[in-house]
Structures are given as structure tokens and as C-alpha cells.
Amino acid sequence: MSVATKSSGLSRHTIEEKIEAVRQRIFQESSFRELQERHGICSATLSVWIKKYKAEVLRRFPVKDLPLYVLQYQETMTTEEENELTRLRRENEDLKLLHEANLLMIDMAKERFGIDIKKNYEEMLSGGCLKEVPGVKGNDE
């Protein structure tokens, strides 16, 4: 089915018409009410169009060309998107904590064994220094 054809048998608007209406709203060329009247649709239908075609509009019309007030125009996230964002933020915080713990362990290793792991890792591997460190996994060769 081509883009210019009807999106379903029941719709009287083509996908291109919907995308153009969404573009006009995102670029604030037309008000919500103007678009409703022009296309003979209710506000719920226009909201659905915006949610469905916003990504396509932003893909076709690069964001770098949009003024700041347009970039601030955002639809609310779905529950699934909010849950994913929360999960990713939690995971990011866990990874930051793990990174800090690793840096602390590297500093402790430098103080305890006198080895600068950050700078001398390759030398340690090739020189066999890791064999002398007790409790390090993989040293028993």
C-alpha cells in the first residue's frame, strides 16, 4: 500500500494528509482547532495522529531546522516509555556506582601492591606480574 493511499478502508484521510496536519501542528503553523475544523475531526483523533506520526514528521523535517519553541513541544510519554526510562535511569546509576567501585579497587591495588593498573596493564600481562597477585582469578597457570 503506498503512502498516498488510505491508511485503512474506514479512513477518509490519507497518511500524507495526516502527516501534513501533524507537521503543521508541530511547527505551530496551525492551531489545534484550525486543524480539527479543516479536516473535520475531533480533538481525540488529532491527538492520535500526533502520537502516531510525530516521529515520521521529525524524521522528514530534521530537528536542527526547528526553532527552540517547537522542540519544547512534546507529547506525554506512554506508560511503557516511562517504565523504560525509569529502568534505564536506575541501570545508569548502578553502572556509575560500579564504575566508582572499580576505580576505588584500582587505587587500592596501586597502594597495596605498588602497581599502576591503569598505565601498566599490558606490561603486567606480558611480564607475568599478575601471577604474583594472590586471589586474582586466572593467575594459576
N, C-alpha and C positions, 0 to 999 in steps of 0.2 A: 504494500500500500504506500503510495507516495505521500510526501509531506503535505502537498496541497489538497489531498483528498480529505474527506470527512474522517474524524478520529473514530467514530462509531456510527452505526446506522441511525441512531437516535439523535445525534448532534446536528445542529443546523449551522455550526461554526467550524471552519477548517482549523487544523492545527496552526497554520500560518496566521490566521486571524487571532487566535488565542495568544500566540507568541507576540504578535504585534501589540495586542492590548496590554499584555504584561510588560512589554518594553516601554510603552507609553506611561504606564503607571510607575515603573521603577525609575525611569528618567524624569518622572514628575512632569511629563508633557500634558497629561490629562488627569483630572481628579478621579477618584473612585466613582463618584456619582455620574460624571460625564461618561465614563466607560460603561457603566451599567445602562444608562439611557441609550447610548449609541448602539450597544449590542443587544439590548432588550433582555438583560439578565439580572438576576438578583445579586445581592452582595455576597451571599454564600458561594455562588457559582464563580464570581470573580476571585474570591479568596482561594478557591480550589485551583483555579487557573494559575494564580500567582505561585502557590506552593508547588504545583506540578511543573511549570515551565520557567520558573525563575533561573534555575541552573542553566537551562538552554539559552536564555536571553543573555546571561552573563558570559557564557561561552562564545556566543556570536559577537557580542559587543564587549571587547576587552575592558577589564576593570580599570586599567590605567587611564582610560579616557573618561571615566566617570568622575564627576565632581564629588567632593567630600560629603555633601549633604545627601547624595544618592547612596554612597557607600554605607552611611549610617542607617539607611532604610533596611530593616531586617524583619523577616517573618519570624515568629517564635519557632523554636526547635520542637521536634516531635519528642515524645517520651523516650523513645528508643535512642534518639540522638543525645538527649540529656543524660541518659544512663551510660551511654558510651563515653561521653565527655567526662563524667564523674569517674568512671573506671580508669580512663587514661590519665586523669589528673592524679588519682591515687597511685597508679603504677609509676608515674613520673616521680612522685615524692619518694616512693620506695626505692627507685633506682638512684635518686640523689643521695639517699641515706646509705645505700650500699656503696656508692662511689666514695663517699666520705669515709666509710669504714675501711675500704681498700687503701685509701691514701694514708690513713692512720696506721694501718698494718705495715705499709711500706716504710713509713717513718720509723716505726718501732723496730723493724728489721734492720734498718740502717744503724740505729743506735745500738742495738744488741749485738749485731754481727759485723758491723762496720762495712756493710756492702750497700752501695747506692744502686738499688734495683732499677730505678728509672733509667739511669745512664749506662749501667753495666750489664743489662740483661743478656745481650748477645755474648759478651765476654764470659759471663758466668756459665752460660750453656756450653760454650766451646772449651772453657778452661776447667770444667768439672767442679766449679765451686758449689754447685747445688748438691753434690754428693755429700758434702761435709755438713750440710744443714740438717740436723735431726728433725724428724717429724714432717718433712716436706714430701708430699705424695710424688711418687715416681722417681725417687732418688736411689732406690735399692736396685742397682744394676749388677 
